[in-house]
Amino acid sequence: MVLLRFLSGPQADGFQAVRHFPFHVGRAPDNDLCLDAAGIWDYHFMLDLRVDEGFIFQTFETAFAAVNDQPMTSARLRNGDVVSFGSAKIQFWLSAPIQRGLLLPELLVWTLLILVTLSQFGLIYYLLGLN
């Protein structure tokens, strides 16, 4: 999952989770992230995920934005990049992965190890003829 961290504006130090792509940002209410701040267009930019390229930032038509203080209309985003547009600044973050519980696979492995060990003891007992 991607997190957008607000660095300026009324939502400063807040986060927005991005769970689907393309993700649209702008002033219009039908955007995925609607920001009402100075200098932000109705449809300002979008984030997209392309398998062969990674996370792509692209502005709409004549909207202005900068990535790491470099004016850009399209860029590949990396973890920690800062996107400035209008009076807003956000930071692009990859969230920490959620680890699945390993209790069931671990119990299965331990059960198999115990069964193998018991069967080896049974085989040794049988081969030695101690029955």
OpenMM code with the backbone's topology and positions (N, CA, C; nanometers):
from openmm import Vec3, app, unit

residues = "MET VAL LEU LEU ARG PHE LEU SER GLY PRO GLN ALA ASP GLY PHE GLN ALA VAL ARG HIS PHE PRO PHE HIS VAL GLY ARG ALA PRO ASP ASN ASP LEU CYS LEU ASP ALA ALA GLY ILE TRP ASP TYR HIS PHE MET LEU ASP LEU ARG VAL ASP GLU GLY PHE ILE PHE GLN THR PHE GLU THR ALA PHE ALA ALA VAL ASN ASP GLN PRO MET THR SER ALA ARG LEU ARG ASN GLY ASP VAL VAL SER PHE GLY SER ALA LYS ILE GLN PHE TRP LEU SER ALA PRO ILE GLN ARG GLY LEU LEU LEU PRO GLU LEU LEU VAL TRP THR LEU LEU ILE LEU VAL THR LEU SER GLN PHE GLY LEU ILE TYR TYR LEU LEU GLY LEU ASN".split()
positions = [
    Vec3(0.0839, -0.1168, 0.0000),
    Vec3(0.0000, 0.0000, 0.0000),
    Vec3(0.0891, 0.1241, 0.0000),
    Vec3(0.0385, 0.2297, -0.0596),
    Vec3(0.1087, 0.3574, -0.0657),
    Vec3(0.0437, 0.4535, 0.0325),
    Vec3(0.1263, 0.5313, 0.0989),
    Vec3(0.0769, 0.6357, 0.1882),
    Vec3(0.1238, 0.7705, 0.1365),
    Vec3(0.0343, 0.8675, 0.1375),
    Vec3(0.0695, 1.0048, 0.1054),
    Vec3(0.0675, 1.0818, 0.2366),
    Vec3(0.1809, 1.1412, 0.2724),
    Vec3(0.1919, 1.2172, 0.3971),
    Vec3(0.1834, 1.3655, 0.3627),
    Vec3(0.0904, 1.4352, 0.4253),
    Vec3(0.0729, 1.5779, 0.4008),
    Vec3(0.1790, 1.6555, 0.4769),
    Vec3(0.2559, 1.7350, 0.4046),
    Vec3(0.3622, 1.8141, 0.4659),
    Vec3(0.3212, 1.9590, 0.4879),
    Vec3(0.2122, 2.0033, 0.4241),
    Vec3(0.1666, 2.1406, 0.4402),
    Vec3(0.0147, 2.1452, 0.4338),
    Vec3(-0.0403, 2.2598, 0.4694),
    Vec3(-0.1846, 2.2783, 0.4622),
    Vec3(-0.2550, 2.2352, 0.5883),
    Vec3(-0.3883, 2.2398, 0.5856),
    Vec3(-0.4659, 2.2076, 0.7058),
    Vec3(-0.4542, 2.0607, 0.7488),
    Vec3(-0.4139, 1.9736, 0.6581),
    Vec3(-0.4009, 1.8310, 0.6914),
    Vec3(-0.2564, 1.7925, 0.7230),
    Vec3(-0.1699, 1.8912, 0.7493),
    Vec3(-0.0267, 1.8644, 0.7726),
    Vec3(-0.0081, 1.7556, 0.8772),
    Vec3(0.0870, 1.6674, 0.8514),
    Vec3(0.1199, 1.5511, 0.9338),
    Vec3(0.0133, 1.4422, 0.9306),
    Vec3(-0.0859, 1.4563, 0.8424),
    Vec3(-0.1847, 1.3513, 0.8234),
    Vec3(-0.1413, 1.2584, 0.7111),
    Vec3(-0.2147, 1.1506, 0.6940),
    Vec3(-0.1840, 1.0513, 0.5910),
    Vec3(-0.3078, 1.0197, 0.5096),
    Vec3(-0.2857, 0.9822, 0.3850),
    Vec3(-0.3915, 0.9328, 0.2975),
    Vec3(-0.3422, 0.8012, 0.2381),
    Vec3(-0.4166, 0.6950, 0.2600),
    Vec3(-0.3799, 0.5650, 0.2036),
    Vec3(-0.4262, 0.5578, 0.0586),
    Vec3(-0.3426, 0.5029, -0.0269),
    Vec3(-0.3762, 0.4824, -0.1681),
    Vec3(-0.3886, 0.3318, -0.1868),
    Vec3(-0.5112, 0.2865, -0.2128),
    Vec3(-0.5345, 0.1423, -0.2224),
    Vec3(-0.5679, 0.0960, -0.3632),
    Vec3(-0.5847, 0.1885, -0.4557),
    Vec3(-0.6148, 0.1503, -0.5940),
    Vec3(-0.5490, 0.2509, -0.6879),
    Vec3(-0.5269, 0.2072, -0.8095),
    Vec3(-0.4640, 0.2919, -0.9106),
    Vec3(-0.5450, 0.2852, -1.0383),
    Vec3(-0.5522, 0.3900, -1.1160),
    Vec3(-0.4929, 0.5212, -1.0948),
    Vec3(-0.5627, 0.5966, -0.9817),
    Vec3(-0.4865, 0.6824, -0.9157),
    Vec3(-0.5336, 0.7607, -0.8019),
    Vec3(-0.5284, 0.9079, -0.8427),
    Vec3(-0.6438, 0.9742, -0.8457),
    Vec3(-0.6533, 1.1116, -0.8944),
    Vec3(-0.6544, 1.2115, -0.7781),
    Vec3(-0.5816, 1.3212, -0.7969),
    Vec3(-0.5715, 1.4263, -0.6950),
    Vec3(-0.6101, 1.5593, -0.7590),
    Vec3(-0.6918, 1.6357, -0.6875),
    Vec3(-0.7319, 1.7671, -0.7361),
    Vec3(-0.8368, 1.8284, -0.6466),
    Vec3(-0.8975, 1.9351, -0.6949),
    Vec3(-0.9966, 2.0095, -0.6179),
    Vec3(-1.1379, 1.9546, -0.6376),
    Vec3(-1.1653, 1.8933, -0.7511),
    Vec3(-1.2994, 1.8436, -0.7832),
    Vec3(-1.3395, 1.7319, -0.6865),
    Vec3(-1.4669, 1.7262, -0.6490),
    Vec3(-1.5114, 1.6265, -0.5509),
    Vec3(-1.5042, 1.4815, -0.5994),
    Vec3(-1.4939, 1.4594, -0.7311),
    Vec3(-1.4880, 1.3209, -0.7795),
    Vec3(-1.3456, 1.2654, -0.7853),
    Vec3(-1.2465, 1.3398, -0.7355),
    Vec3(-1.1097, 1.2882, -0.7257),
    Vec3(-1.0997, 1.1918, -0.6079),
    Vec3(-0.9998, 1.1054, -0.6112),
    Vec3(-0.9766, 1.0148, -0.4995),
    Vec3(-0.9269, 1.0919, -0.3765),
    Vec3(-0.8493, 1.1967, -0.4010),
    Vec3(-0.8042, 1.2864, -0.2948),
    Vec3(-0.8444, 1.4271, -0.3349),
    Vec3(-0.9392, 1.4837, -0.2624),
    Vec3(-0.9910, 1.6164, -0.2920),
    Vec3(-0.9285, 1.7163, -0.1949),
    Vec3(-0.8502, 1.8106, -0.2483),
    Vec3(-0.7843, 1.9127, -0.1673),
    Vec3(-0.8322, 2.0498, -0.2121),
    Vec3(-0.8802, 2.1281, -0.1195),
    Vec3(-0.9269, 2.2627, -0.1499),
    Vec3(-0.8247, 2.3615, -0.0961),
    Vec3(-0.7208, 2.3852, -0.1734),
    Vec3(-0.6150, 2.4782, -0.1334),
    Vec3(-0.5779, 2.5639, -0.2542),
    Vec3(-0.5113, 2.6751, -0.2267),
    Vec3(-0.4740, 2.7678, -0.3332),
    Vec3(-0.3820, 2.7012, -0.4355),
    Vec3(-0.4083, 2.7274, -0.5621),
    Vec3(-0.3217, 2.6790, -0.6690),
    Vec3(-0.3470, 2.5371, -0.7137),
    Vec3(-0.4460, 2.4702, -0.6577),
    Vec3(-0.4748, 2.3315, -0.6956),
    Vec3(-0.5883, 2.3311, -0.7963),
    Vec3(-0.5662, 2.2666, -0.9093),
    Vec3(-0.6649, 2.2596, -1.0165),
    Vec3(-0.7714, 2.1556, -0.9833),
    Vec3(-0.8804, 2.1589, -1.0604),
    Vec3(-0.9860, 2.0587, -1.0405),
    Vec3(-0.9325, 1.9175, -1.0572),
    Vec3(-0.8501, 1.8979, -1.1586),
    Vec3(-0.7844, 1.7689, -1.1815),
    Vec3(-0.6364, 1.8000, -1.1966),
    Vec3(-0.5595, 1.7817, -1.0911),
    Vec3(-0.4211, 1.8273, -1.0909),
    Vec3(-0.3231, 1.7193, -1.1396),
    Vec3(-0.3255, 1.6039, -1.0743),
    Vec3(-0.2362, 1.4957, -1.1183),
    Vec3(-0.2931, 1.3615, -1.0780),
    Vec3(-0.2279, 1.2578, -1.1286),
    Vec3(-0.2682, 1.1216, -1.0922),
    Vec3(-0.1444, 1.0378, -1.0641),
    Vec3(-0.1630, 0.9377, -0.9811),
    Vec3(-0.0602, 0.8373, -0.9529),
    Vec3(-0.1071, 0.7075, -1.0160),
    Vec3(-0.0156, 0.6406, -1.0824),
    Vec3(-0.0503, 0.5147, -1.1471),
    Vec3(0.0564, 0.4113, -1.1144),
    Vec3(0.0193, 0.2865, -1.1174),
    Vec3(0.1131, 0.1766, -1.0937),
    Vec3(0.1241, 0.0975, -1.2232),
    Vec3(0.2451, 0.0957, -1.2775),
    Vec3(0.2720, 0.0187, -1.3995),
    Vec3(0.3726, -0.0890, -1.3642),
    Vec3(0.3401, -0.2104, -1.3997),
    Vec3(0.4205, -0.3258, -1.3600),
    Vec3(0.5660, -0.3114, -1.4039),
    Vec3(0.5879, -0.2648, -1.5257),
    Vec3(0.7244, -0.2568, -1.5780),
    Vec3(0.7986, -0.1300, -1.5374),
    Vec3(0.7284, -0.0268, -1.4886),
    Vec3(0.7926, 0.1004, -1.4572),
    Vec3(0.7865, 0.1398, -1.3100),
    Vec3(0.6892, 0.0917, -1.2366),
    Vec3(0.6730, 0.1291, -1.0963),
    Vec3(0.5634, 0.2325, -1.0798),
    Vec3(0.5774, 0.3173, -0.9784),
    Vec3(0.4768, 0.4189, -0.9488),
    Vec3(0.5052, 0.5424, -1.0337),
    Vec3(0.4058, 0.5816, -1.1111),
    Vec3(0.4210, 0.6928, -1.2049),
    Vec3(0.3333, 0.8095, -1.1606),
    Vec3(0.3943, 0.9281, -1.1576),
    Vec3(0.3265, 1.0533, -1.1283),
    Vec3(0.3075, 1.1262, -1.2613),
    Vec3(0.1866, 1.1750, -1.2874),
    Vec3(0.1626, 1.2469, -1.4123),
    Vec3(0.0603, 1.3572, -1.3891),
    Vec3(0.0963, 1.4802, -1.4318),
    Vec3(0.0036, 1.5925, -1.4184),
    Vec3(-0.0975, 1.5900, -1.5319),
    Vec3(-0.2113, 1.6547, -1.5089),
    Vec3(-0.3121, 1.6709, -1.6132),
    Vec3(-0.2821, 1.7981, -1.6909),
    Vec3(-0.2886, 1.7891, -1.8199),
    Vec3(-0.2721, 1.8979, -1.9161),
    Vec3(-0.1761, 2.0079, -1.8724),
    Vec3(-0.2266, 2.1236, -1.8298),
    Vec3(-0.1387, 2.2380, -1.8022),
    Vec3(-0.1139, 2.2589, -1.6531),
    Vec3(-0.1478, 2.1648, -1.5710),
    Vec3(-0.1252, 2.1776, -1.4268),
    Vec3(0.0246, 2.1729, -1.3977),
    Vec3(0.0667, 2.2485, -1.2980),
    Vec3(0.2079, 2.2533, -1.2606),
    Vec3(0.2293, 2.1729, -1.1330),
    Vec3(0.3365, 2.0969, -1.1304),
    Vec3(0.3760, 2.0229, -1.0107),
    Vec3(0.5265, 2.0014, -1.0153),
    Vec3(0.5830, 1.9768, -0.8984),
    Vec3(0.7269, 1.9514, -0.8900),
    Vec3(0.7497, 1.8276, -0.8035),
    Vec3(0.8466, 1.7491, -0.8426),
    Vec3(0.8878, 1.6327, -0.7639),
    Vec3(1.0281, 1.6619, -0.7141),
    Vec3(1.0421, 1.6636, -0.5823),
    Vec3(1.1694, 1.6983, -0.5181),
    Vec3(1.2225, 1.8333, -0.5698),
    Vec3(1.1316, 1.9304, -0.5786),
    Vec3(1.1607, 2.0686, -0.6216),
    Vec3(1.2066, 2.0795, -0.7668),
    Vec3(1.1826, 1.9780, -0.8475),
    Vec3(1.2139, 1.9813, -0.9904),
    Vec3(1.0812, 1.9792, -1.0675),
    Vec3(1.0506, 2.0840, -1.1460),
    Vec3(0.9248, 2.0847, -1.2217),
    Vec3(0.9148, 1.9637, -1.3140),
    Vec3(0.8021, 1.8950, -1.3090),
    Vec3(0.7837, 1.7730, -1.3884),
    Vec3(0.6383, 1.7611, -1.4305),
    Vec3(0.6176, 1.7007, -1.5457),
    Vec3(0.4827, 1.6637, -1.5872),
    Vec3(0.4618, 1.5138, -1.5716),
    Vec3(0.5715, 1.4386, -1.5682),
    Vec3(0.5650, 1.2946, -1.5499),
    Vec3(0.6957, 1.2489, -1.4855),
    Vec3(0.6847, 1.1584, -1.3894),
    Vec3(0.8049, 1.1095, -1.3214),
    Vec3(0.7757, 0.9753, -1.2566),
    Vec3(0.8808, 0.8989, -1.2376),
    Vec3(0.8722, 0.7740, -1.1619),
    Vec3(0.9009, 0.8080, -1.0165),
    Vec3(0.8083, 0.7739, -0.9275),
    Vec3(0.8235, 0.8078, -0.7866),
    Vec3(0.8968, 0.6982, -0.7102),
    Vec3(0.9777, 0.7421, -0.6166),
    Vec3(1.0474, 0.6507, -0.5264),
    Vec3(1.0077, 0.6836, -0.3832),
    Vec3(1.0321, 0.5930, -0.2952),
    Vec3(0.9963, 0.6108, -0.1549),
    Vec3(1.0606, 0.7381, -0.0997),
    Vec3(0.9787, 0.8268, -0.0425),
    Vec3(1.0282, 0.9490, 0.0185),
    Vec3(1.0246, 1.0704, -0.0715),
    Vec3(0.9895, 1.0560, -0.1992),
    Vec3(0.9822, 1.1717, -0.2894),
    Vec3(0.8755, 1.2699, -0.2407),
    Vec3(0.9040, 1.3995, -0.2569),
    Vec3(0.8111, 1.5056, -0.2170),
    Vec3(0.7511, 1.5660, -0.3429),
    Vec3(0.6180, 1.5693, -0.3477),
    Vec3(0.5456, 1.6263, -0.4606),
    Vec3(0.4854, 1.7588, -0.4156),
    Vec3(0.5196, 1.8672, -0.4869),
    Vec3(0.4662, 1.9998, -0.4582),
    Vec3(0.3719, 2.0391, -0.5705),
    Vec3(0.2524, 2.0825, -0.5345),
    Vec3(0.1540, 2.1265, -0.6344),
    Vec3(0.0643, 2.2300, -0.5683),
    Vec3(0.0480, 2.3432, -0.6370),
    Vec3(-0.0265, 2.4523, -0.5766),
    Vec3(0.0412, 2.4909, -0.4455),
    Vec3(-0.0375, 2.5083, -0.3405),
    Vec3(0.0193, 2.5413, -0.2097),
    Vec3(0.0387, 2.4174, -0.1231),
    Vec3(0.0234, 2.2996, -0.1811),
    Vec3(0.0316, 2.1745, -0.1042),
    Vec3(0.1625, 2.1007, -0.1325),
    Vec3(0.2054, 2.0277, -0.0321),
    Vec3(0.3207, 1.9382, -0.0450),
    Vec3(0.2834, 1.8060, 0.0197),
    Vec3(0.3109, 1.6974, -0.0542),
    Vec3(0.2878, 1.5644, 0.0014),
    Vec3(0.4127, 1.4811, -0.0205),
    Vec3(0.4287, 1.3816, 0.0650),
    Vec3(0.5426, 1.2910, 0.0533),
    Vec3(0.4906, 1.1524, 0.0198),
    Vec3(0.5537, 1.0903, -0.0778),
    Vec3(0.5159, 0.9577, -0.1260),
    Vec3(0.5879, 0.8531, -0.0414),
    Vec3(0.5123, 0.7619, 0.0221),
    Vec3(0.5702, 0.6570, 0.1072),
    Vec3(0.5130, 0.5212, 0.0709),
    Vec3(0.5972, 0.4222, 0.0774),
    Vec3(0.5509, 0.2842, 0.0711),
    Vec3(0.5307, 0.2388, 0.2147),
    Vec3(0.4134, 0.1903, 0.2449),
    Vec3(0.3857, 0.1504, 0.3828),
    Vec3(0.4556, 0.0189, 0.4161),
    Vec3(0.4708, -0.0036, 0.5440),
    Vec3(0.5341, -0.1278, 0.5894),
    Vec3(0.4443, -0.2457, 0.5536),
    Vec3(0.5020, -0.3561, 0.5089),
    Vec3(0.4200, -0.4720, 0.4744),
    Vec3(0.3588, -0.5353, 0.5991),
    Vec3(0.2428, -0.5918, 0.5822),
    Vec3(0.1749, -0.6599, 0.6921),
    Vec3(0.2125, -0.8074, 0.6848),
    Vec3(0.2701, -0.8575, 0.7920),
    Vec3(0.3118, -0.9971, 0.7938),
    Vec3(0.1955, -1.0846, 0.8357),
    Vec3(0.1741, -1.1895, 0.7598),
    Vec3(0.0690, -1.2848, 0.7936),
    Vec3(0.1137, -1.3675, 0.9139),
    Vec3(0.0175, -1.4157, 0.9873),
    Vec3(0.0482, -1.5032, 1.0990),
    Vec3(0.1064, -1.6347, 1.0501),
    Vec3(0.2079, -1.6830, 1.1178),
    Vec3(0.2741, -1.8063, 1.0759),
    Vec3(0.2453, -1.9232, 1.1703),
    Vec3(0.1454, -1.9085, 1.2545),
    Vec3(0.1156, -2.0118, 1.3533),
    Vec3(0.0801, -2.1455, 1.2871),
    Vec3(-0.0102, -2.1458, 1.1908),
    Vec3(-0.0520, -2.2706, 1.1269),
    Vec3(0.0628, -2.3405, 1.0533),
    Vec3(0.1393, -2.2719, 0.9667),
    Vec3(0.2514, -2.3411, 0.9020),
    Vec3(0.3555, -2.3910, 1.0028),
    Vec3(0.3792, -2.3145, 1.1082),
    Vec3(0.4768, -2.3575, 1.2080),
    Vec3(0.4289, -2.4815, 1.2830),
    Vec3(0.3015, -2.4855, 1.3186),
    Vec3(0.2458, -2.6049, 1.3841),
    Vec3(0.2550, -2.7269, 1.2930),
    Vec3(0.2305, -2.7075, 1.1650),
    Vec3(0.2400, -2.8177, 1.0692),
    Vec3(0.3825, -2.8724, 1.0623),
    Vec3(0.4812, -2.7838, 1.0557),
    Vec3(0.6209, -2.8277, 1.0489),
    Vec3(0.6593, -2.9028, 1.1759),
    Vec3(0.6242, -2.8504, 1.2928),
    Vec3(0.6583, -2.9186, 1.4183),
    Vec3(0.5891, -3.0546, 1.4287),
    Vec3(0.4648, -3.0621, 1.3841),
    Vec3(0.3924, -3.1903, 1.3868),
    Vec3(0.4615, -3.2917, 1.2965),
    Vec3(0.5027, -3.2492, 1.1779),
    Vec3(0.5734, -3.3402, 1.0873),
    Vec3(0.7076, -3.3847, 1.1458),
    Vec3(0.7801, -3.2940, 1.2088),
    Vec3(0.9074, -3.3308, 1.2715),
    Vec3(0.8868, -3.4331, 1.3832),
    Vec3(0.7854, -3.4144, 1.4621),
    Vec3(0.7568, -3.5097, 1.5710),
    Vec3(0.7175, -3.6455, 1.5141),
    Vec3(0.6350, -3.6463, 1.4087),
    Vec3(0.5954, -3.7731, 1.3471),
    Vec3(0.7142, -3.8466, 1.2858),
    Vec3(0.8030, -3.7742, 1.2194),
    Vec3(0.9222, -3.8367, 1.1608),
    Vec3(1.0103, -3.8943, 1.2713),
    Vec3(1.0297, -3.8176, 1.3790),
    Vec3(1.1130, -3.8650, 1.4908),
    Vec3(1.0531, -3.9902, 1.5540),
    Vec3(0.9215, -3.9914, 1.5791),
    Vec3(0.8566, -4.1083, 1.6384),
    Vec3(0.8636, -4.2295, 1.5455),
    Vec3(0.8481, -4.2056, 1.4154),
    Vec3(0.8557, -4.3191, 1.3232),
    Vec3(0.9980, -4.3747, 1.3164),
    Vec3(1.1001, -4.2904, 1.3311),
    Vec3(1.2377, -4.3396, 1.3336),
    Vec3(1.2627, -4.4232, 1.4592),
    Vec3(1.2128, -4.3777, 1.5729),
    Vec3(1.2269, -4.4583, 1.6951),
    Vec3(1.1547, -4.5919, 1.6794),
    Vec3(1.0362, -4.5887, 1.6176),
    Vec3(0.9611, -4.7134, 1.5948),
    Vec3(1.0364, -4.8067, 1.5015),
    Vec3(1.0987, -4.7540, 1.3972),
    Vec3(1.1748, -4.8344, 1.3036),
    Vec3(1.2975, -4.8954, 1.3718),
    Vec3(1.3680, -4.8169, 1.4528),
    Vec3(1.4846, -4.8694, 1.5268),
    Vec3(1.4400, -4.9792, 1.6211),
    Vec3(1.3319, -4.9591, 1.6926),
    Vec3(1.2790, -5.0591, 1.7857),
    Vec3(1.2450, -5.1876, 1.7106),
    Vec3(1.1812, -5.1751, 1.5943),
    Vec3(1.1448, -5.2908, 1.5142),
    Vec3(1.2683, -5.3655, 1.4614),
    Vec3(1.3675, -5.2900, 1.4088),
    Vec3(1.4868, -5.3513, 1.3510),
    Vec3(1.5746, -5.4187, 1.4547),
    Vec3(1.5755, -5.3676, 1.5741),
    Vec3(1.6538, -5.4307, 1.6801),
    Vec3(1.5853, -5.5525, 1.7381),
    Vec3(1.4605, -5.5687, 1.7004),
    Vec3(1.3853, -5.6860, 1.7440),
    Vec3(1.3542, -5.6833, 1.8918),
    Vec3(1.3272, -5.5671, 1.9447),
    Vec3(1.2986, -5.5546, 2.0870),
    Vec3(1.1520, -5.5730, 2.1182),
    Vec3(1.0735, -5.6196, 2.0238),
    Vec3(0.9313, -5.6360, 2.0491),
    Vec3(0.8985, -5.7692, 2.1040),
] * unit.nanometer
topology = app.Topology()
chain = topology.addChain("A")
for resn in residues:
    res = topology.addResidue(resn, chain)
    for name in ("N", "CA", "C"):
        topology.addAtom(name, app.Element.getBySymbol(name[0]), res)
